[in-house]
Amino acid sequence: MKQRVQISNVAKAKRWALRLSARVEKVLAAHPHADPDNVRHTLILLEQPPLERLQRSLIRGRATAIYRK
């Protein structure tokens, strides 16, 4: 039973990733100069509750600032 649940979760994750990829491609088709990673990250954040979205954005911003130094 546990293995069946894992397979179901893997299949669900695959479908989600494919939908996300299609959405990223659609945005990039309309905005070819956009950064694909930022588009992907933004689309993922839009699925999150606002407070979690803010927290993840701040973490990403801090990591980017550290990388630039």
PDB file of N, CA, C and O in Angstrom:
ATOM      1  N   MET A   1       0.822  -1.196   0.000  1.00  0.00           N
ATOM      2  CA  MET A   1       0.000   0.000   0.000  1.00  0.00           C
ATOM      3  C   MET A   1       0.865   1.257   0.000  1.00  0.00           C
ATOM      4  O   MET A   1       0.581   2.206  -0.730  1.00  0.00           O
ATOM      5  N   LYS A   2       1.935   1.267   0.829  1.00  0.00           N
ATOM      6  CA  LYS A   2       2.805   2.427   0.930  1.00  0.00           C
ATOM      7  C   LYS A   2       3.460   2.736  -0.419  1.00  0.00           C
ATOM      8  O   LYS A   2       3.586   3.899  -0.802  1.00  0.00           O
ATOM      9  N   GLN A   3       3.870   1.695  -1.127  1.00  0.00           N
ATOM     10  CA  GLN A   3       4.505   1.885  -2.434  1.00  0.00           C
ATOM     11  C   GLN A   3       3.507   2.483  -3.427  1.00  0.00           C
ATOM     12  O   GLN A   3       3.881   3.317  -4.250  1.00  0.00           O
ATOM     13  N   ARG A   4       2.266   2.071  -3.357  1.00  0.00           N
ATOM     14  CA  ARG A   4       1.232   2.593  -4.248  1.00  0.00           C
ATOM     15  C   ARG A   4       1.026   4.092  -4.005  1.00  0.00           C
ATOM     16  O   ARG A   4       0.839   4.860  -4.949  1.00  0.00           O
ATOM     17  N   VAL A   5       1.062   4.499  -2.736  1.00  0.00           N
ATOM     18  CA  VAL A   5       0.918   5.916  -2.394  1.00  0.00           C
ATOM     19  C   VAL A   5       2.106   6.700  -2.936  1.00  0.00           C
ATOM     20  O   VAL A   5       1.939   7.802  -3.457  1.00  0.00           O
ATOM     21  N   GLN A   6       3.307   6.135  -2.815  1.00  0.00           N
ATOM     22  CA  GLN A   6       4.501   6.810  -3.325  1.00  0.00           C
ATOM     23  C   GLN A   6       4.425   6.970  -4.840  1.00  0.00           C
ATOM     24  O   GLN A   6       4.778   8.025  -5.368  1.00  0.00           O
ATOM     25  N   ILE A   7       3.972   5.944  -5.538  1.00  0.00           N
ATOM     26  CA  ILE A   7       3.835   6.020  -6.988  1.00  0.00           C
ATOM     27  C   ILE A   7       2.812   7.084  -7.351  1.00  0.00           C
ATOM     28  O   ILE A   7       3.014   7.848  -8.295  1.00  0.00           O
ATOM     29  N   SER A   8       1.721   7.136  -6.610  1.00  0.00           N
ATOM     30  CA  SER A   8       0.693   8.145  -6.842  1.00  0.00           C
ATOM     31  C   SER A   8       1.259   9.550  -6.630  1.00  0.00           C
ATOM     32  O   SER A   8       0.975  10.459  -7.411  1.00  0.00           O
ATOM     33  N   ASN A   9       2.050   9.726  -5.586  1.00  0.00           N
ATOM     34  CA  ASN A   9       2.659  11.027  -5.312  1.00  0.00           C
ATOM     35  C   ASN A   9       3.652  11.412  -6.398  1.00  0.00           C
ATOM     36  O   ASN A   9       3.723  12.576  -6.792  1.00  0.00           O
ATOM     37  N   VAL A  10       4.411  10.451  -6.879  1.00  0.00           N
ATOM     38  CA  VAL A  10       5.373  10.711  -7.951  1.00  0.00           C
ATOM     39  C   VAL A  10       4.633  11.124  -9.218  1.00  0.00           C
ATOM     40  O   VAL A  10       5.035  12.073  -9.890  1.00  0.00           O
ATOM     41  N   ALA A  11       3.568  10.428  -9.542  1.00  0.00           N
ATOM     42  CA  ALA A  11       2.780  10.756 -10.735  1.00  0.00           C
ATOM     43  C   ALA A  11       2.169  12.147 -10.603  1.00  0.00           C
ATOM     44  O   ALA A  11       2.142  12.912 -11.568  1.00  0.00           O
ATOM     45  N   LYS A  12       1.683  12.471  -9.421  1.00  0.00           N
ATOM     46  CA  LYS A  12       1.088  13.788  -9.181  1.00  0.00           C
ATOM     47  C   LYS A  12       2.151  14.884  -9.324  1.00  0.00           C
ATOM     48  O   LYS A  12       1.896  15.933  -9.915  1.00  0.00           O
ATOM     49  N   ALA A  13       3.333  14.629  -8.780  1.00  0.00           N
ATOM     50  CA  ALA A  13       4.425  15.599  -8.872  1.00  0.00           C
ATOM     51  C   ALA A  13       4.856  15.796 -10.323  1.00  0.00           C
ATOM     52  O   ALA A  13       5.157  16.914 -10.742  1.00  0.00           O
ATOM     53  N   LYS A  14       4.885  14.711 -11.083  1.00  0.00           N
ATOM     54  CA  LYS A  14       5.249  14.800 -12.504  1.00  0.00           C
ATOM     55  C   LYS A  14       4.247  15.647 -13.275  1.00  0.00           C
ATOM     56  O   LYS A  14       4.630  16.495 -14.080  1.00  0.00           O
ATOM     57  N   ARG A  15       2.961  15.414 -13.026  1.00  0.00           N
ATOM     58  CA  ARG A  15       1.922  16.199 -13.713  1.00  0.00           C
ATOM     59  C   ARG A  15       2.036  17.677 -13.353  1.00  0.00           C
ATOM     60  O   ARG A  15       1.904  18.543 -14.217  1.00  0.00           O
ATOM     61  N   TRP A  16       2.283  17.963 -12.070  1.00  0.00           N
ATOM     62  CA  TRP A  16       2.437  19.343 -11.631  1.00  0.00           C
ATOM     63  C   TRP A  16       3.642  19.991 -12.323  1.00  0.00           C
ATOM     64  O   TRP A  16       3.556  21.126 -12.791  1.00  0.00           O
ATOM     65  N   ALA A  17       4.759  19.269 -12.386  1.00  0.00           N
ATOM     66  CA  ALA A  17       5.969  19.799 -13.019  1.00  0.00           C
ATOM     67  C   ALA A  17       5.744  20.062 -14.506  1.00  0.00           C
ATOM     68  O   ALA A  17       6.226  21.061 -15.041  1.00  0.00           O
ATOM     69  N   LEU A  18       5.021  19.178 -15.165  1.00  0.00           N
ATOM     70  CA  LEU A  18       4.730  19.377 -16.590  1.00  0.00           C
ATOM     71  C   LEU A  18       3.831  20.592 -16.800  1.00  0.00           C
ATOM     72  O   LEU A  18       4.041  21.368 -17.732  1.00  0.00           O
ATOM     73  N   ARG A  19       2.832  20.757 -15.938  1.00  0.00           N
ATOM     74  CA  ARG A  19       1.963  21.940 -16.040  1.00  0.00           C
ATOM     75  C   ARG A  19       2.763  23.221 -15.788  1.00  0.00           C
ATOM     76  O   ARG A  19       2.595  24.217 -16.492  1.00  0.00           O
ATOM     77  N   LEU A  20       3.626  23.182 -14.787  1.00  0.00           N
ATOM     78  CA  LEU A  20       4.459  24.342 -14.478  1.00  0.00           C
ATOM     79  C   LEU A  20       5.362  24.676 -15.662  1.00  0.00           C
ATOM     80  O   LEU A  20       5.485  25.838 -16.047  1.00  0.00           O
ATOM     81  N   SER A  21       5.983  23.668 -16.227  1.00  0.00           N
ATOM     82  CA  SER A  21       6.865  23.868 -17.377  1.00  0.00           C
ATOM     83  C   SER A  21       6.116  24.497 -18.549  1.00  0.00           C
ATOM     84  O   SER A  21       6.635  25.392 -19.216  1.00  0.00           O
ATOM     85  N   ALA A  22       4.903  24.029 -18.794  1.00  0.00           N
ATOM     86  CA  ALA A  22       4.093  24.589 -19.885  1.00  0.00           C
ATOM     87  C   ALA A  22       3.756  26.053 -19.607  1.00  0.00           C
ATOM     88  O   ALA A  22       3.777  26.883 -20.516  1.00  0.00           O
ATOM     89  N   ARG A  23       3.448  26.365 -18.354  1.00  0.00           N
ATOM     90  CA  ARG A  23       3.132  27.750 -17.997  1.00  0.00           C
ATOM     91  C   ARG A  23       4.358  28.647 -18.143  1.00  0.00           C
ATOM     92  O   ARG A  23       4.248  29.784 -18.602  1.00  0.00           O
ATOM     93  N   VAL A  24       5.525  28.136 -17.754  1.00  0.00           N
ATOM     94  CA  VAL A  24       6.767  28.904 -17.906  1.00  0.00           C
ATOM     95  C   VAL A  24       7.012  29.190 -19.388  1.00  0.00           C
ATOM     96  O   VAL A  24       7.327  30.320 -19.761  1.00  0.00           O
ATOM     97  N   GLU A  25       6.869  28.172 -20.226  1.00  0.00           N
ATOM     98  CA  GLU A  25       7.080  28.347 -21.666  1.00  0.00           C
ATOM     99  C   GLU A  25       6.107  29.368 -22.243  1.00  0.00           C
ATOM    100  O   GLU A  25       6.481  30.159 -23.110  1.00  0.00           O
ATOM    101  N   LYS A  26       4.876  29.359 -21.777  1.00  0.00           N
ATOM    102  CA  LYS A  26       3.869  30.306 -22.260  1.00  0.00           C
ATOM    103  C   LYS A  26       4.264  31.744 -21.898  1.00  0.00           C
ATOM    104  O   LYS A  26       4.156  32.648 -22.726  1.00  0.00           O
ATOM    105  N   VAL A  27       4.716  31.945 -20.673  1.00  0.00           N
ATOM    106  CA  VAL A  27       5.153  33.282 -20.251  1.00  0.00           C
ATOM    107  C   VAL A  27       6.377  33.707 -21.053  1.00  0.00           C
ATOM    108  O   VAL A  27       6.463  34.850 -21.501  1.00  0.00           O
ATOM    109  N   LEU A  28       7.322  32.791 -21.236  1.00  0.00           N
ATOM    110  CA  LEU A  28       8.539  33.123 -21.979  1.00  0.00           C
ATOM    111  C   LEU A  28       8.251  33.417 -23.447  1.00  0.00           C
ATOM    112  O   LEU A  28       8.958  34.209 -24.070  1.00  0.00           O
ATOM    113  N   ALA A  29       7.231  32.793 -23.998  1.00  0.00           N
ATOM    114  CA  ALA A  29       6.852  33.084 -25.386  1.00  0.00           C
ATOM    115  C   ALA A  29       6.362  34.525 -25.505  1.00  0.00           C
ATOM    116  O   ALA A  29       6.629  35.199 -26.500  1.00  0.00           O
ATOM    117  N   ALA A  30       5.652  34.986 -24.494  1.00  0.00           N
ATOM    118  CA  ALA A  30       5.145  36.361 -24.503  1.00  0.00           C
ATOM    119  C   ALA A  30       6.218  37.368 -24.079  1.00  0.00           C
ATOM    120  O   ALA A  30       6.175  38.533 -24.477  1.00  0.00           O
ATOM    121  N   HIS A  31       7.175  36.915 -23.272  1.00  0.00           N
ATOM    122  CA  HIS A  31       8.235  37.791 -22.746  1.00  0.00           C
ATOM    123  C   HIS A  31       9.582  37.078 -22.904  1.00  0.00           C
ATOM    124  O   HIS A  31      10.124  36.567 -21.923  1.00  0.00           O
ATOM    125  N   PRO A  32      10.127  37.036 -24.116  1.00  0.00           N
ATOM    126  CA  PRO A  32      11.326  36.228 -24.388  1.00  0.00           C
ATOM    127  C   PRO A  32      12.579  36.645 -23.618  1.00  0.00           C
ATOM    128  O   PRO A  32      13.502  35.844 -23.471  1.00  0.00           O
ATOM    129  N   HIS A  33      12.627  37.878 -23.127  1.00  0.00           N
ATOM    130  CA  HIS A  33      13.826  38.318 -22.402  1.00  0.00           C
ATOM    131  C   HIS A  33      13.733  38.051 -20.898  1.00  0.00           C
ATOM    132  O   HIS A  33      14.665  38.361 -20.157  1.00  0.00           O
ATOM    133  N   ALA A  34      12.636  37.488 -20.452  1.00  0.00           N
ATOM    134  CA  ALA A  34      12.472  37.182 -19.026  1.00  0.00           C
ATOM    135  C   ALA A  34      13.393  36.025 -18.638  1.00  0.00           C
ATOM    136  O   ALA A  34      13.691  35.149 -19.450  1.00  0.00           O
ATOM    137  N   ASP A  35      13.828  36.040 -17.402  1.00  0.00           N
ATOM    138  CA  ASP A  35      14.677  34.969 -16.877  1.00  0.00           C
ATOM    139  C   ASP A  35      13.800  33.757 -16.555  1.00  0.00           C
ATOM    140  O   ASP A  35      12.899  33.861 -15.723  1.00  0.00           O
ATOM    141  N   PRO A  36      14.045  32.612 -17.194  1.00  0.00           N
ATOM    142  CA  PRO A  36      13.199  31.433 -16.975  1.00  0.00           C
ATOM    143  C   PRO A  36      13.124  30.995 -15.510  1.00  0.00           C
ATOM    144  O   PRO A  36      12.069  30.564 -15.044  1.00  0.00           O
ATOM    145  N   ASP A  37      14.239  31.105 -14.784  1.00  0.00           N
ATOM    146  CA  ASP A  37      14.230  30.687 -13.382  1.00  0.00           C
ATOM    147  C   ASP A  37      13.350  31.611 -12.542  1.00  0.00           C
ATOM    148  O   ASP A  37      12.636  31.151 -11.651  1.00  0.00           O
ATOM    149  N   ASN A  38      13.402  32.906 -12.824  1.00  0.00           N
ATOM    150  CA  ASN A  38      12.545  33.846 -12.089  1.00  0.00           C
ATOM    151  C   ASN A  38      11.075  33.624 -12.423  1.00  0.00           C
ATOM    152  O   ASN A  38      10.220  33.719 -11.543  1.00  0.00           O
ATOM    153  N   VAL A  39      10.775  33.333 -13.677  1.00  0.00           N
ATOM    154  CA  VAL A  39       9.392  33.052 -14.074  1.00  0.00           C
ATOM    155  C   VAL A  39       8.894  31.811 -13.343  1.00  0.00           C
ATOM    156  O   VAL A  39       7.797  31.813 -12.786  1.00  0.00           O
ATOM    157  N   ARG A  40       9.702  30.753 -13.346  1.00  0.00           N
ATOM    158  CA  ARG A  40       9.325  29.510 -12.666  1.00  0.00           C
ATOM    159  C   ARG A  40       9.093  29.757 -11.183  1.00  0.00           C
ATOM    160  O   ARG A  40       8.095  29.310 -10.617  1.00  0.00           O
ATOM    161  N   HIS A  41      10.020  30.469 -10.562  1.00  0.00           N
ATOM    162  CA  HIS A  41       9.916  30.748  -9.130  1.00  0.00           C
ATOM    163  C   HIS A  41       8.651  31.558  -8.817  1.00  0.00           C
ATOM    164  O   HIS A  41       7.951  31.275  -7.845  1.00  0.00           O
ATOM    165  N   THR A  42       8.372  32.552  -9.636  1.00  0.00           N
ATOM    166  CA  THR A  42       7.183  33.381  -9.431  1.00  0.00           C
ATOM    167  C   THR A  42       5.909  32.563  -9.562  1.00  0.00           C
ATOM    168  O   THR A  42       4.991  32.714  -8.756  1.00  0.00           O
ATOM    169  N   LEU A  43       5.843  31.702 -10.565  1.00  0.00           N
ATOM    170  CA  LEU A  43       4.650  30.872 -10.746  1.00  0.00           C
ATOM    171  C   LEU A  43       4.454  29.916  -9.570  1.00  0.00           C
ATOM    172  O   LEU A  43       3.325  29.664  -9.150  1.00  0.00           O
ATOM    173  N   ILE A  44       5.545  29.395  -9.050  1.00  0.00           N
ATOM    174  CA  ILE A  44       5.452  28.517  -7.872  1.00  0.00           C
ATOM    175  C   ILE A  44       4.936  29.317  -6.675  1.00  0.00           C
ATOM    176  O   ILE A  44       4.069  28.851  -5.937  1.00  0.00           O
ATOM    177  N   LEU A  45       5.474  30.518  -6.489  1.00  0.00           N
ATOM    178  CA  LEU A  45       5.053  31.343  -5.355  1.00  0.00           C
ATOM    179  C   LEU A  45       3.580  31.706  -5.429  1.00  0.00           C
ATOM    180  O   LEU A  45       2.916  31.807  -4.397  1.00  0.00           O
ATOM    181  N   LEU A  46       3.062  31.902  -6.627  1.00  0.00           N
ATOM    182  CA  LEU A  46       1.657  32.279  -6.762  1.00  0.00           C
ATOM    183  C   LEU A  46       0.713  31.180  -6.280  1.00  0.00           C
ATOM    184  O   LEU A  46      -0.466  31.437  -6.033  1.00  0.00           O
ATOM    185  N   GLU A  47       1.225  29.961  -6.146  1.00  0.00           N
ATOM    186  CA  GLU A  47       0.410  28.855  -5.639  1.00  0.00           C
ATOM    187  C   GLU A  47       0.433  28.774  -4.112  1.00  0.00           C
ATOM    188  O   GLU A  47      -0.318  28.001  -3.518  1.00  0.00           O
ATOM    189  N   GLN A  48       1.294  29.574  -3.480  1.00  0.00           N
ATOM    190  CA  GLN A  48       1.469  29.515  -2.030  1.00  0.00           C
ATOM    191  C   GLN A  48       0.601  30.567  -1.331  1.00  0.00           C
ATOM    192  O   GLN A  48       0.217  31.563  -1.945  1.00  0.00           O
ATOM    193  N   PRO A  49       0.293  30.348  -0.051  1.00  0.00           N
ATOM    194  CA  PRO A  49      -0.399  31.378   0.736  1.00  0.00           C
ATOM    195  C   PRO A  49       0.495  32.628   0.843  1.00  0.00           C
ATOM    196  O   PRO A  49       1.718  32.502   0.780  1.00  0.00           O
ATOM    197  N   PRO A  50      -0.080  33.817   1.001  1.00  0.00           N
ATOM    198  CA  PRO A  50       0.705  35.056   0.994  1.00  0.00           C
ATOM    199  C   PRO A  50       1.880  35.095   1.974  1.00  0.00           C
ATOM    200  O   PRO A  50       2.962  35.545   1.596  1.00  0.00           O
ATOM    201  N   LEU A  51       1.708  34.642   3.210  1.00  0.00           N
ATOM    202  CA  LEU A  51       2.818  34.704   4.171  1.00  0.00           C
ATOM    203  C   LEU A  51       3.962  33.778   3.779  1.00  0.00           C
ATOM    204  O   LEU A  51       5.131  34.137   3.922  1.00  0.00           O
ATOM    205  N   GLU A  52       3.634  32.604   3.292  1.00  0.00           N
ATOM    206  CA  GLU A  52       4.677  31.684   2.839  1.00  0.00           C
ATOM    207  C   GLU A  52       5.377  32.257   1.608  1.00  0.00           C
ATOM    208  O   GLU A  52       6.590  32.124   1.450  1.00  0.00           O
ATOM    209  N   ARG A  53       4.607  32.887   0.753  1.00  0.00           N
ATOM    210  CA  ARG A  53       5.148  33.524  -0.452  1.00  0.00           C
ATOM    211  C   ARG A  53       6.173  34.589  -0.066  1.00  0.00           C
ATOM    212  O   ARG A  53       7.265  34.646  -0.632  1.00  0.00           O
ATOM    213  N   LEU A  54       5.811  35.427   0.900  1.00  0.00           N
ATOM    214  CA  LEU A  54       6.708  36.481   1.359  1.00  0.00           C
ATOM    215  C   LEU A  54       7.977  35.889   1.955  1.00  0.00           C
ATOM    216  O   LEU A  54       9.078  36.353   1.659  1.00  0.00           O
ATOM    217  N   GLN A  55       7.830  34.876   2.784  1.00  0.00           N
ATOM    218  CA  GLN A  55       8.985  34.254   3.428  1.00  0.00           C
ATOM    219  C   GLN A  55       9.942  33.675   2.388  1.00  0.00           C
ATOM    220  O   GLN A  55      11.153  33.881   2.478  1.00  0.00           O
ATOM    221  N   ARG A  56       9.415  32.962   1.413  1.00  0.00           N
ATOM    222  CA  ARG A  56      10.268  32.364   0.384  1.00  0.00           C
ATOM    223  C   ARG A  56      10.939  33.430  -0.472  1.00  0.00           C
ATOM    224  O   ARG A  56      12.089  33.265  -0.879  1.00  0.00           O
ATOM    225  N   SER A  57      10.231  34.523  -0.749  1.00  0.00           N
ATOM    226  CA  SER A  57      10.814  35.615  -1.530  1.00  0.00           C
ATOM    227  C   SER A  57      11.968  36.260  -0.771  1.00  0.00           C
ATOM    228  O   SER A  57      13.006  36.568  -1.357  1.00  0.00           O
ATOM    229  N   LEU A  58      11.787  36.464   0.536  1.00  0.00           N
ATOM    230  CA  LEU A  58      12.846  37.067   1.340  1.00  0.00           C
ATOM    231  C   LEU A  58      14.069  36.157   1.411  1.00  0.00           C
ATOM    232  O   LEU A  58      15.201  36.634   1.333  1.00  0.00           O
ATOM    233  N   ILE A  59      13.851  34.869   1.557  1.00  0.00           N
ATOM    234  CA  ILE A  59      14.967  33.915   1.590  1.00  0.00           C
ATOM    235  C   ILE A  59      15.726  33.966   0.268  1.00  0.00           C
ATOM    236  O   ILE A  59      16.957  34.002   0.259  1.00  0.00           O
ATOM    237  N   ARG A  60      15.002  33.969  -0.839  1.00  0.00           N
ATOM    238  CA  ARG A  60      15.634  34.008  -2.164  1.00  0.00           C
ATOM    239  C   ARG A  60      16.388  35.327  -2.359  1.00  0.00           C
ATOM    240  O   ARG A  60      17.490  35.342  -2.909  1.00  0.00           O
ATOM    241  N   GLY A  61      15.791  36.430  -1.906  1.00  0.00           N
ATOM    242  CA  GLY A  61      16.448  37.732  -2.033  1.00  0.00           C
ATOM    243  C   GLY A  61      17.735  37.800  -1.232  1.00  0.00           C
ATOM    244  O   GLY A  61      18.735  38.341  -1.705  1.00  0.00           O
ATOM    245  N   ARG A  62      17.718  37.257  -0.028  1.00  0.00           N
ATOM    246  CA  ARG A  62      18.932  37.240   0.798  1.00  0.00           C
ATOM    247  C   ARG A  62      20.011  36.388   0.154  1.00  0.00           C
ATOM    248  O   ARG A  62      21.180  36.770   0.130  1.00  0.00           O
ATOM    249  N   ALA A  63      19.622  35.243  -0.362  1.00  0.00           N
ATOM    250  CA  ALA A  63      20.592  34.349  -1.006  1.00  0.00           C
ATOM    251  C   ALA A  63      21.212  35.032  -2.219  1.00  0.00           C
ATOM    252  O   ALA A  63      22.412  34.905  -2.460  1.00  0.00           O
ATOM    253  N   THR A  64      20.405  35.749  -2.974  1.00  0.00           N
ATOM    254  CA  THR A  64      20.908  36.462  -4.147  1.00  0.00           C
ATOM    255  C   THR A  64      21.869  37.564  -3.725  1.00  0.00           C
ATOM    256  O   THR A  64      22.904  37.758  -4.362  1.00  0.00           O
ATOM    257  N   ALA A  65      21.542  38.288  -2.657  1.00  0.00           N
ATOM    258  CA  ALA A  65      22.405  39.364  -2.170  1.00  0.00           C
ATOM    259  C   ALA A  65      23.747  38.811  -1.698  1.00  0.00           C
ATOM    260  O   ALA A  65      24.786  39.421  -1.948  1.00  0.00           O
ATOM    261  N   ILE A  66      23.739  37.685  -1.030  1.00  0.00           N
ATOM    262  CA  ILE A  66      24.981  37.061  -0.562  1.00  0.00           C
ATOM    263  C   ILE A  66      25.819  36.617  -1.751  1.00  0.00           C
ATOM    264  O   ILE A  66      27.040  36.770  -1.744  1.00  0.00           O
ATOM    265  N   TYR A  67      25.175  36.073  -2.762  1.00  0.00           N
ATOM    266  CA  TYR A  67      25.878  35.583  -3.953  1.00  0.00           C
ATOM    267  C   TYR A  67      26.561  36.727  -4.696  1.00  0.00           C
ATOM    268  O   TYR A  67      27.634  36.537  -5.268  1.00  0.00           O
ATOM    269  N   ARG A  68      25.948  37.917  -4.695  1.00  0.00           N
ATOM    270  CA  ARG A  68      26.491  39.070  -5.426  1.00  0.00           C
ATOM    271  C   ARG A  68      27.739  39.637  -4.773  1.00  0.00           C
ATOM    272  O   ARG A  68      28.546  40.270  -5.454  1.00  0.00           O
ATOM    273  N   LYS A  69      27.927  39.429  -3.458  1.00  0.00           N
ATOM    274  CA  LYS A  69      29.075  40.023  -2.743  1.00  0.00           C
ATOM    275  C   LYS A  69      30.374  39.450  -3.170  1.00  0.00           C
ATOM    276  O   LYS A  69      31.421  39.848  -2.661  1.00  0.00           O
TER     277      LYS A  69
END
